[in-house]
């Protein structure tokens, strides 16, 4: 339906990752496998952190939250991506698009804050170990987690409200596999300057702010580790942070590439590949990284595995 030069949009068409039938089949199998790995890996970590009393500490409380968040994070975009790979044309309603955008931004913002909080937890554990149990007591960890989730879900409302004010002209084809801010701004007619400013300010304050706080935490951590005389102790201390540092690098690296630049510099084909990395690959890699590089998790997994097979 048209009003003047503008179109009242009731639905969008998602172009997805590819229009080639053979490529779509291959992509479907790869994405389905990664989604399965993500679900299985993160569920296992949540289960192990819940049942093993040795893992009932702040580090694994936050890790359980991260795993649950990764399940939610990938489930916002991947099922729709999979369905679009099976159909010739994939559509999403206008309300459905804004809803997907809201939850995606909410989970994305929450993960930024959670990774920063996990960095602070490692800072206290390494730099102030004698007061760790006092500073990171259960009540404090729970309060921090609630604040993280509430902040993530509240700040994303701003983006969605301003996205809902956009008008669209002739086209309603989103050159992406889900409703994200950059492709929606590309599609909109009229001035999107305010929306871009919101991405850089509101999104930047959470994303970049969380990343900088994490860097500060690791600057203190590395400084403390370098002062440890024993090489073995130094390696053991750093190993408790290595998994989190790897996840932070992967997540914030891809995220900053996507959002911390003006929309005029966007290349949709390139950005779709980056989006696949942080929306599909990262949630699948996180449980693998934490499992392979964490002896406590591997020990807990072995114990849980034995209990299952001995019953």
VEXDO-483051 format. One line per 5 residues: number of its first residue (from 1); for each residue y, x, z of N, C-alpha, C, CB. Coordinates in steps of 0.05 Angstrom, whole numbers. Each point is the difference from the previous one (the first is absolute). Glycine has a CB too. Example, Ala and Ser with C-alpha at 12.3 -4.5 7.8 and 13.67 -1.06 7.14 Angstrom:
! residues 2
1> -114:264:156:24:-18:0:24:18:0:-23:-38:25  44:31:-39:24:16:1:22:-15:14:-13:24:-43 .
//
This chain:
! residues 311
1> -24:17:0:24:-17:0:25:18:0:-25:-37:25  45:30:-42:23:17:-3:25:-15:10:-21:23:-39  39:-7:51:26:-10:8:21:20:-10:-19:-23:42  32:16:-65:18:19:-13:-16:23:-11:37:-12:31  -29:37:-24:-14:24:-9:-22:8:19:41:14:-23 .
6> -45:-29:45:-19:8:20:-24:-18:-1:37:16:28  -59:-6:-18:-25:-15:1:-9:-4:28:-13:20:-43  7:-46:49:-10:-7:27:-30:7:-1:35:-37:8  -42:59:5:-27:10:-1:-18:-15:19:17:45:-13  -40:-54:4:-20:-13:17:-24:18:3:15:-45:-14 .
11> -19:64:-4:-22:19:2:6:25:-16:-32:-37:6  19:59:1:2:25:-15:-26:7:-12:36:15:31  -35:1:-52:-24:11:-13:-1:30:8:2:-33:-39  -25:41:51:-4:28:8:-15:14:-22:-1:-13:49  13:33:-61:-13:15:-22:-23:16:10:43:1:-24 .
16> -43:7:49:-22:16:11:0:29:-9:-27:-41:0  5:54:3:-2:29:-6:-4:6:-30:-18:6:46  4:-24:-60:-6:5:-28:-6:-26:-14:-19:45:12  23:-45:-38:-6:-23:-17:-25:4:-17:49:-11:-1  -59:35:2:-25:6:-16:-24:-10:15:22:41:-20 .
21> -40:-56:7:-23:-13:13:-19:21:12:4:-38:-33  -10:59:18:-19:20:10:12:15:24:-20:5:-46  45:2:44:14:14:23:0:-18:24:28:26:-32  -23:-52:28:1:-19:23:-26:-1:15:34:-27:-25  -56:28:10:-27:-1:13:-4:25:17:-18:-27:-38 .
26> 26:50:27:-3:25:15:18:1:25:-11:23:-43  36:-32:39:19:-1:23:-10:-20:21:37:11:-31  -49:-33:23:-10:-20:19:-22:13:18:10:-37:-33  -28:52:21:-22:12:15:11:22:19:-31:-9:-38  50:25:28:12:21:17:15:-12:24:3:30:-41 .
31> 14:-50:35:17:-12:21:-18:-15:20:39:-5:-32  -60:-9:22:-18:-14:17:-15:19:19:-5:-35:-35  -3:58:24:-13:20:17:18:11:21:-28:12:-39  53:-6:31:19:11:20:7:-21:21:19:30:-35  -17:-55:27:6:-21:19:-23:-4:20:28:-23:-34 .
36> -53:25:24:-23:-1:17:-1:23:20:-25:-24:-37  31:48:27:1:24:17:21:-4:22:-16:29:-38  39:-39:30:22:-5:19:-8:-20:21:32:10:-36  -44:-32:28:-8:-21:20:-22:11:18:12:-36:-32  -32:48:21:-23:10:15:9:23:19:-31:-13:-37 .
41> 45:32:26:9:23:16:18:-8:23:-4:28:-40  23:-45:35:19:-8:21:-13:-18:21:37:4:-33  -56:-21:24:-14:-17:19:-18:17:19:0:-38:-34  -12:58:22:-17:19:16:17:14:21:-31:6:-39  55:4:32:17:13:19:9:-18:22:15:30:-36 .
46> -8:-55:29:8:-20:20:-23:-5:19:32:-21:-32  -56:18:21:-24:-6:16:-6:23:19:-18:-29:-37  18:54:27:-7:23:16:21:4:22:-22:21:-40  48:-24:33:21:4:20:-1:-22:21:29:21:-35  -41:-44:29:-2:-22:19:-24:4:19:21:-30:-34 .
51> -44:38:23:-25:0:16:-4:26:15:-19:-31:-33  30:54:23:-4:26:14:22:4:20:-22:19:-41  14:-18:67:20:2:21:14:28:0:-27:-33:27  14:53:-39:12:26:-2:25:-1:-18:-45:21:7  47:-41:-24:22:-2:-19:21:-20:10:-30:11:-37 .
56> 28:-20:62:19:-19:11:24:16:11:-37:-33:12  53:43:-30:25:15:7:21:-6:-21:-27:37:23  52:-30:-18:22:-8:-19:-5:8:-29:30:4:39  -40:20:-43:-4:10:-27:-17:-19:-17:5:47:17  -27:-56:-5:-19:-17:-15:8:-30:1:-36:33:10 .
61> 53:-40:10:12:-26:0:18:-3:-24:-2:-2:50  19:22:-55:17:-1:-23:-16:3:-26:37:20:27  -58:-4:-27:-17:3:-24:-13:-27:-7:-8:48:11  -1:-63:9:-11:-27:-5:21:-18:-12:-32:6:38  56:-4:-28:22:-16:-12:5:8:-29:20:-5:45 .
66> -21:31:-50:4:10:-28:-22:-11:-18:23:41:18  -47:-41:-9:-23:-9:-16:3:-30:-6:-29:35:20  37:-51:0:4:-28:-4:23:-5:-19:-17:-9:46  38:25:-43:23:-2:-18:-7:7:-28:30:11:38  -47:9:-42:-8:7:-27:-16:-22:-14:0:48:14 .
71> -17:-62:2:-15:-23:-11:19:-21:-9:-38:10:31  58:-17:-14:20:-20:-8:16:9:-23:2:-16:47  7:41:-46:17:12:-21:-12:-2:-28:18:31:36  -43:-23:-38:-14:0:-26:-7:-28:-8:-18:45:9  12:-63:10:-9:-27:-6:23:-17:-11:-35:4:35 .
76> 59:4:-31:23:-15:-11:2:3:-30:24:7:43  -32:16:-54:3:5:-28:-26:2:-16:42:24:12  -63:-12:0:-24:6:-15:-15:-24:-11:-3:41:28  -2:-62:-11:-14:-24:-11:13:-12:-25:-15:-9:46  42:7:-46:14:-10:-23:-3:19:-23:33:-24:30 .
81> -32:50:-25:-4:20:-21:-27:-3:-13:31:31:24  -52:-34:-7:-27:-3:-10:-3:-25:-17:-17:24:40  29:-46:-32:-2:-25:-15:15:3:-27:-3:-27:43  25:41:-43:15:4:-25:-15:18:-20:42:-5:26  -59:22:-16:-16:18:-17:-23:-16:-13:12:39:28 .
86> -19:-62:-16:-22:-16:-11:10:-22:-19:-25:9:42  51:-14:-42:11:-22:-17:19:12:-21:-4:-32:39  8:16:-60:17:9:-21:30:-1:8:-34:-16:-33  41:-5:47:28:-3:10:-1:-6:30:16:-16:-46  -2:31:62:1:-5:28:28:-10:8:-34:36:8 .
91> 34:-59:5:26:-12:9:0:-2:30:4:-26:-43  21:26:53:4:-4:29:25:-18:3:-21:45:12  19:-65:6:22:-18:3:24:15:12:-32:-38:7  56:26:-11:24:12:11:-1:3:30:26:-20:-37  -36:-1:51:-3:1:29:-21:21:7:14:-48:4 .
96> -36:48:-19:-22:19:5:10:29:-3:-33:-34:-15  50:38:-5:11:27:-5:17:9:24:0:-9:-50  18:-8:59:17:7:23:-17:4:25:38:-26:-20  -59:10:23:-17:3:23:-15:26:0:-6:-49:1  -4:56:-25:-14:26:-3:20:23:6:-32:-20:-34 .
101> 56:18:24:21:20:4:5:3:30:20:-10:-45  -17:-13:59:6:1:29:-22:15:16:25:-43:-6  -50:35:2:-21:12:15:-5:29:-8:-21:-44:5  25:50:-30:-3:28:-9:21:18:14:-19:-16:-45  44:7:44:22:16:13:-4:1:30:31:-14:-37 .
106> -41:-8:49:-4:0:29:-21:20:8:12:-48:1  -35:48:-15:-21:19:7:8:29:-7:-34:-36:-8  50:39:-13:9:27:-8:19:11:21:-5:-12:-49  24:-4:58:19:8:20:-14:6:27:36:-26:-23  -55:8:30:-15:4:25:-15:26:-1:-3:-49:5 .
111> -9:56:-28:-16:24:-1:18:25:2:-33:-23:-29  57:22:18:19:22:3:6:5:30:21:-11:-44  -15:-10:58:6:2:29:-24:8:16:35:-35:-6  -58:25:-2:-25:8:15:-7:29:-4:-16:-47:-5  19:57:-19:-5:29:-5:19:18:16:-17:-12:-46 .
116> 42:3:48:20:14:16:-8:0:29:36:-11:-33  -45:-12:43:-8:-2:28:-25:17:6:18:-46:1  -36:48:-20:-24:17:3:8:29:1:-28:-34:-24  50:41:9:10:27:1:12:6:27:10:-2:-49  4:-17:61:10:3:27:-22:3:20:40:-27:-12 .
121> -62:12:9:-23:2:17:-11:29:-1:-10:-49:-6  7:60:-18:-10:27:-2:20:21:12:-25:-14:-42  51:8:40:20:18:11:-4:1:31:32:-11:-38  -35:-12:50:-3:-1:30:-26:14:8:26:-43:2  -48:38:-18:-26:11:7:1:31:-2:-22:-42:-16 .
126> 36:53:-3:0:29:-4:22:14:16:-18:-8:-46  42:-4:47:23:13:12:3:-7:30:22:0:-45  -33:-22:53:3:-8:28:-26:-12:11:49:-9:-7  -71:25:5:-26:-11:6:-4:-9:29:-17:29:-35  31:-17:54:-4:-7:29:12:-28:6:2:49:11 .
131> 17:-58:-27:12:-26:5:-9:-20:-21:39:22:20  -59:-15:-37:-8:-17:-22:-9:-28:10:-14:41:-25  -3:-42:45:-11:-25:10:22:-17:13:-44:21:7  65:-9:3:22:-15:12:18:-11:-21:-2:29:40  10:-12:-60:18:-9:-21:-13:-20:-18:23:45:2 .
136> -48:-40:-10:-14:-17:-19:-20:-18:14:5:35:-35  3:-48:56:-17:-19:15:-5:-25:-17:16:18:44  -37:-33:-37:-8:-23:-16:22:-20:-5:-46:7:18  61:-13:3:22:-20:-2:21:9:-20:-9:-14:47  16:40:-46:20:11:-18:-10:-1:-29:18:30:37 .
141> -43:-22:-41:-11:-1:-27:-1:-28:-12:-28:40:12  21:-59:5:0:-28:-9:28:-10:-7:-40:-8:28  60:15:-12:27:-8:-5:11:13:-26:7:-5:50  -14:30:-54:8:14:-24:-12:-13:-25:5:43:26  -30:-50:-24:-14:-12:-22:12:-27:-7:-42:24:13 .
146> 47:-40:7:12:-27:-5:28:3:-13:-25:-18:40  41:37:-31:26:5:-11:-2:9:-30:17:13:46  -37:3:-51:-4:10:-28:-6:-24:-18:-18:44:17  -1:-61:-10:-8:-22:-16:23:-20:-4:-47:5:15  61:-11:7:22:-19:-1:23:11:-18:-12:-17:46 .
151> 18:42:-43:21:12:-17:-7:0:-29:12:29:38  -37:-22:-44:-9:0:-28:2:-27:-13:-31:37:11  24:-58:4:0:-27:-12:28:-12:0:-46:-6:16  64:14:2:27:-11:0:17:13:-22:-4:-8:49  3:34:-53:17:13:-19:-7:-7:-29:5:37:32 .
156> -30:-44:-37:-8:-8:-28:12:-27:-8:-42:27:6  49:-43:14:12:-26:-6:26:4:-16:-20:-20:42  35:41:-35:26:5:-13:-4:4:-30:18:21:42  -38:-5:-49:-5:5:-29:-8:-25:-15:-14:46:12  -3:-62:1:-10:-24:-13:22:-21:-4:-45:8:20 .
161> 63:-11:0:22:-18:-2:18:7:-23:-1:-7:49  8:32:-52:17:9:-22:-15:-1:-27:26:29:32  -52:-24:-31:-15:-2:-25:-1:-29:-10:-28:39:14  28:-58:5:0:-29:-7:26:-9:-12:-32:-7:37  53:23:-33:26:-7:-12:3:9:-29:20:3:46 .
166> -38:13:-55:1:11:-27:-4:-22:-21:-16:44:17  29:-41:-39:-4:-18:-23:-14:15:-22:41:-27:12  -56:12:-28:-16:12:-22:7:-13:-26:-37:10:32  39:6:-53:8:-10:-26:-25:-8:-17:41:29:2  -44:-17:-25:-21:-9:-18:-28:6:9:32:6:-36 .
171> -36:18:47:-27:9:6:-8:-6:29:5:36:-35  -31:-42:39:-11:-3:26:-26:17:2:21:-47:5  -22:68:-21:-24:18:0:6:24:17:-13:-16:-47  -3:19:68:3:24:18:-19:22:-10:13:-30:40  -1:52:-47:-15:22:-11:-12:17:23:29:1:-41 .
176> -46:-15:57:-12:13:23:-25:-16:7:45:18:17  -61:-8:3:-24:-15:8:5:-16:26:-28:35:-22  52:-33:33:7:-18:23:30:-2:2:-42:13:24  52:-31:-7:28:-4:2:12:20:19:-6:-49:-8  20:68:-3:14:21:15:29:-1:-7:-42:29:1 .
181> 59:-16:15:29:-2:-4:9:12:-27:5:2:50  -13:23:-57:9:12:-25:-5:-17:-25:-7:44:21  -18:-54:-26:-4:-16:-24:14:-26:0:-44:22:-4  48:-34:28:15:-25:2:30:4:-7:-32:-17:35  43:40:-25:28:6:-7:3:6:-29:6:18:46 .
186> -26:-5:-58:1:5:-29:0:-26:-16:-25:43:8  12:-63:2:-3:-26:-14:25:-17:4:-49:2:7  63:1:15:23:-17:6:24:5:-19:-15:-1:48  30:-20:-53:25:3:-15:23:-2:20:-20:-19:-43  42:30:37:22:0:19:0:26:16:-2:-50:2 .
191> 19:51:18:4:24:16:-21:2:22:49:-2:-10  -63:24:10:-21:5:21:9:23:18:-36:-16:-31  62:22:31:10:23:15:-6:-4:30:36:8:-34  -31:-32:45:-4:-5:28:-29:3:8:39:-31:-1  -57:22:-17:-29:4:6:-8:29:1:-9:-44:-22 .
196> 21:60:4:-6:28:-1:10:14:25:1:0:-50  23:-8:59:12:11:25:-18:-7:23:46:-4:-19  -57:-20:20:-18:-8:22:-25:17:0:18:-47:-3  -29:53:-20:-24:17:-2:6:27:12:-16:-25:-41  40:36:34:7:27:8:8:1:30:14:10:-47 .
201> -2:-31:57:10:0:28:-22:-11:19:47:-6:-17  -55:-19:14:-19:-12:18:-27:14:-3:24:-45:-2  -34:47:-23:-25:13:-5:1:30:7:-9:-33:-36  32:45:29:3:29:6:1:6:30:23:5:-43  -10:-23:58:2:4:29:-27:-1:13:45:-20:-1 .
206> -63:4:-10:-28:-2:11:-17:23:-11:4:-50:5  -5:52:-32:-17:19:-13:9:29:6:-10:-33:-35  35:39:27:10:27:4:4:7:29:23:-4:-44  -14:-16:60:3:4:29:-26:7:13:38:-31:0  -59:16:-7:-27:5:11:-10:28:-8:-10:-49:-1 .
211> 15:56:-24:-9:26:-10:14:23:14:-10:-21:-45  37:18:49:15:21:14:-9:3:29:39:-9:-31  -44:-14:44:-9:2:28:-27:13:1:25:-42:11  -42:37:-31:-26:13:-1:3:30:-5:-21:-42:-17  40:50:0:5:28:-5:10:14:26:11:-10:-48 .
216> 6:-3:63:10:11:25:-23:4:20:44:-22:-7  -62:2:8:-24:3:18:-16:24:-8:-1:-50:7  -4:53:-33:-17:22:-9:14:27:1:-24:-32:-30  50:32:29:15:26:4:-6:10:28:36:-14:-33  -35:-4:53:-6:7:28:-29:7:3:37:-29:16 .
221> -54:14:-29:-29:5:2:-8:28:-11:-8:-50:-4  18:56:-20:-6:26:-12:12:23:16:-1:-22:-45  25:17:56:12:21:17:-17:5:25:46:-14:-17  -56:-7:29:-17:3:23:-27:13:-6:21:-40:19  -33:33:-42:-25:11:-9:2:30:-5:-13:-44:-20 .
226> 35:52:8:5:29:-6:2:17:25:22:-14:-43  -15:1:65:3:15:25:-26:3:15:46:-16:3  -67:2:-12:-27:3:12:-12:26:-9:-6:-50:1  -2:66:18:-11:27:-6:-28:-1:-11:29:18:36  -46:-35:-25:-27:-1:-10:-2:-13:-27:-15:-3:48 .
231> 2:17:-67:-3:-10:-27:-17:-25:0:5:47:-18  -26:-47:34:-18:-24:1:14:-24:10:-39:30:7  55:-26:15:15:-22:11:21:-10:-20:-7:18:46  19:0:-60:20:-7:-20:-12:-17:-22:25:42:10  -48:-34:-20:-14:-16:-20:-8:-27:10:-16:42:-21 .
236> 5:-43:46:-9:-25:11:23:-19:5:-38:24:22  61:-14:-13:23:-17:4:11:-11:-26:11:27:40  -10:-10:-61:10:-9:-26:-19:-20:-12:23:44:-6  -49:-41:10:-19:-19:-12:4:-28:10:-33:38:-3  44:-42:27:5:-27:10:23:-13:-14:-17:14:44 .
241> 33:2:-59:23:-11:-14:-4:0:-31:29:16:38  -49:-1:-47:-3:4:-29:-4:-26:-15:-19:45:10  2:-63:0:-6:-25:-14:25:-17:-3:-46:2:18  61:-4:4:25:-16:0:20:12:-19:-9:-15:47  12:41:-47:19:14:-17:-7:-4:-29:8:34:35 .
246> -34:-34:-42:-8:-5:-28:6:-28:-9:-36:33:7  31:-53:11:6:-28:-7:30:-4:-3:-41:-15:26  57:27:-8:29:-3:-2:10:11:-27:3:4:50  -13:19:-58:8:13:-25:-6:-18:-24:-7:45:21  -17:-56:-22:-8:-17:-22:17:-25:-1:-47:18:4 .
251> 50:-31:19:14:-26:1:29:2:-6:-34:-15:33  48:32:-17:29:3:-4:8:13:-26:4:2:49  -21:16:-59:5:13:-25:1:-20:-23:-21:41:17  1:-58:-19:-1:-19:-22:21:-22:4:-49:9:-6  54:-17:31:19:-21:6:29:8:-7:-31:-16:36 .
256> 38:41:-29:27:9:-6:4:3:-30:0:24:44  -21:-17:-58:3:2:-30:6:-27:-12:-32:38:0  21:-60:12:4:-26:-11:27:-12:7:-48:-6:4  58:9:20:23:-16:9:26:15:4:-34:-29:21  32:55:-17:25:15:7:13:11:-25:-20:12:44 .
261> 25:-30:-64:15:7:-24:10:-25:-13:-28:42:-7  48:-41:-9:11:-24:-13:-19:-12:-20:46:18:6  -44:-44:-11:-19:-14:-18:3:10:-29:2:-40:30  21:52:-37:4:9:-27:-19:23:-7:48:-13:3  -58:26:18:-19:23:-5:-29:-8:0:34:29:22 .
266> -39:-55:-19:-28:-9:2:-14:0:-27:12:-28:38  -36:38:-39:-18:-2:-23:-23:-17:10:14:45:-21  -17:-69:10:-19:-19:11:-29:10:-3:32:-37:-12  -38:49:-10:-27:10:-4:-7:22:20:3:-11:-48  16:28:52:-4:22:20:-2:-11:28:24:32:-31 .
271> -6:-51:37:2:-11:27:-25:-17:7:50:0:-4  -62:-12:-17:-25:-16:6:-22:19:9:13:-34:-35  -15:58:24:-20:19:9:5:9:28:-6:14:-47  32:-9:53:6:8:28:-6:-23:19:36:31:-17  -30:-56:9:-6:-23:16:-29:-3:6:40:-23:-19 .
276> -57:28:-1:-29:0:3:-8:20:22:-7:-15:-48  20:38:48:-7:21:19:5:-9:28:11:34:-34  14:-45:40:6:-6:28:-9:-28:8:38:30:-3  -44:-48:-17:-10:-27:7:-30:-2:1:42:-18:-20  -56:36:4:-29:-1:-2:-13:25:11:5:-30:-40 .
281> 4:53:31:-12:25:7:4:8:29:6:15:-46  19:-17:56:6:8:27:-16:-15:21:46:11:-16  -48:-38:15:-16:-14:20:-30:8:-1:32:-38:-3  -41:46:-21:-28:9:-2:-4:29:10:-6:-31:-39  27:47:35:-2:29:9:3:3:30:18:13:-45 .
286> -1:-30:57:6:4:29:-25:1:18:43:-24:-9  -62:5:7:-23:2:17:-17:25:-6:0:-50:4  -1:58:-30:-15:24:-7:12:25:12:-14:-22:-43  41:24:41:14:23:11:-4:1:30:35:-3:-36  -32:-19:50:-3:0:29:-29:5:9:38:-31:3 .
291> -57:23:-20:-29:4:7:-8:29:-5:-9:-47:-12  17:59:-11:-8:27:-7:13:21:17:-7:-16:-46  31:11:55:15:21:14:1:-4:30:27:6:-41  -41:-26:52:1:-7:28:-27:0:12:41:-27:-8  -46:47:25:-27:3:12:-7:-23:19:6:49:-4 .
296> 14:-60:18:-5:-22:19:-9:-25:-15:34:19:32  -21:-24:-54:-8:-24:-17:-28:4:-11:48:-9:-11  -53:33:1:-27:6:-11:-22:-3:21:21:31:-33  -15:-21:58:-19:-3:22:-4:-29:7:15:44:18  6:-59:-17:-2:-29:6:-16:-15:-21:44:3:25 .
301> -39:5:-51:-15:-12:-22:-30:5:2:41:4:-28  -48:21:35:-28:7:3:-13:-15:22:10:46:-17  4:-49:40:-11:-15:23:-4:-29:-8:22:31:32  -2:-43:-45:-2:-28:-8:-22:-4:-20:49:-6:8  -53:25:-26:-21:-2:-21:-28:1:13:31:22:-33 .
306> -34:-4:53:-25:1:14:-6:-25:15:6:49:5  14:-61:8:-4:-25:15:-9:-22:-19:35:14:34  -23:-15:-58:-8:-21:-19:-29:3:-8:47:-2:-16  -56:27:10:-26:4:-10:-22:1:22:21:25:-37  -13:-21:62:-20:-1:22:-5:-28:11:14:47:11 .
311> 3:-66:-19:-4:-27:10:-22:-14:-16:49:-2:14 .
//
